[in-house]
Amino acid sequence: SYITGNMLIDARMKKDVKAFSNIEATYQAGSRATDSALREIFLDFNIDRRMYFRTGKQVLQWGRCILWNPTDLINIEKKTFVRKIGYREGAYGMKVHIPFGTAYNIYGFFDTGNAGAGQDTAAALKFEFLTGRTEMAFSGWTKRGYSPVLGFDLSSRVRDIDIAGELSASRNDTVKFMKNNL
């Protein structure tokens, strides 16, 4: 058995600035070991409440689905079929959000995790829009040395049934792996 707990610090400052952190601690009774991790730490700010920024280590909602999330090419820790106890690991970078009322949103994310230099950052862009009761989004992801990935997701409701779906496509795999040449 084990115990997992989180300490969330949410500091609201002047001029619409917010700082947030999520520290997670786990105690394993069998081995009497305690482990801790900084899941998220970021700063939110905006320009004239028209462009919103979040910089630091953060978990993003990128995609619609619950079990399988193929358009989520940003988060370090992917969703699992069996829900884990505790929070997901955040990705380092800057998120930009430009809303156009409630009908249109543009999101961008510059992923600085594992980037030794500026040209090693990954970038993602998402255009989200509402048509009637259906919300759809087109997205793209790119990084030097990798094939770009395009994505589409939607969510809607038919009578009392919620529908959500995602699709992503790429020319090659986005994960580097070792090939065994025997």
QUICOR-V904279 format. One record per helix or strand. SS is the DSSP state (H for helix, E for strand). FROM is the first residue (numbers start at 1). LEN is the number of residues. If there is no record, write none. Layout:
# QUICOR-V904279
SS,FROM,LEN  SS,FROM,LEN
This chain:
# QUICOR-V904279
E,2,12  E,17,12  E,33,15  E,51,8  E,91,10  E,104,8  H,118,3  E,122,10  E,134,9  E,149,10  E,161,10
